[in-house]
């Protein structure tokens, strides 16, 4: 089935304390988002990417897309005020007829350590079940803060799942869901599809598929990429 | 105030797929637990350690304690069937009169990336408030599985706190709490103290203070230690 990946990098990231948003910081000499694009391009030869960027970074996005050597498989569109708006823009930029059945991956641009194996697993499971949401167990104890703040209560961590991306869906499931009006509880694609009555199929994610949000994560990612003998990585110039 | 650290490494860890339990695997040529001991020894000169190990690893523990150069500050005791039992054994091995007021840190042996700054913060806050439980925000979306399994529901991740160690208490708070009988809901020290009516004071943990539980974590930890210009680290031989 035809495959589209909506890669969301619409943020202007402030937590990193750096001059560039985190999706443009360099890992092993290449922008974070370059690594993400590369893994998706390598996962399936017939996969096309819609890269969602802040409007003011479109030009930078084009340069990075060109540097993957597969610019013809990457379209760039502008981000929105929230993740939901960015994903909706990304879905709108998918080429070809809306009624064409396809599998749509929605992925955090800053999860650049994702591996092709997880992308392929999500594809297979989404074809089989309609959706595939990668989750991992939580190694730490967990507490839930009361709504008013201050007080907290323990939660059995065996019940807790940490949700990763690519959140993967049949187009027939995710497209109608994004026809609904925005609601504040739409914090990821799973919550949107669920609100439409879609059933979520959880799959086992990868512990290494972290979101790069702090300088500490950059150090981690450098270490992981250095240790990874990954045939999908092109040699660096 | 007098300071004791109960460092819990009572597990025989099977998740790592290695011959040794994870607390004995080598990071930069030294066992994981060596790094943990070293940070606590460096945090306060008058801090003493009770290292809780599986009975069959006491001898190995003595060798590691000697290799820190501060064996006289480290006592070794045997672990129990659960974390609660191991911590209770550790508290029982604290030297000196029970009524002596002190601050007691309880720390996961496999959180070897903890920094002296966090240990000192926990000390100050426990002296001020009776307890100090380090927590960090969760970067991922979170879902809670229903008790029966299968179904899951989203949780607002702004309410979720991931709990780290050292969980730190005034001795007058933690000692009586461990006089209660064991209950299955005692998954960490915070839940025990809370069951006794103790009030928990949450403090900001460190993103880097991860629990080493998988081979991926070992790669992360190598990268972090390599990147860390930490004056508390002794040069390796």
Interface residues (C-beta under 8 A of the other chain):
Chain A: X135 X138 X139 X140 X141 X142 X143 X144 X145 X147 X152 X154 X155 X156 X157 X158 X159 X160 X161 X162 X163 X164 X185 X187 X188 X190 X191 X194 X200 X202 X207 X208 X210 X211 X213 X214 X216 X217 X219 X220 X222 X223 X224 X226 X227
Chain B: X135 X138 X139 X140 X141 X142 X143 X144 X145 X147 X152 X154 X155 X156 X157 X158 X159 X160 X161 X162 X163 X164 X185 X187 X188 X190 X191 X194 X200 X202 X207 X208 X210 X211 X213 X214 X216 X217 X219 X220 X222 X223 X224 X226 X227
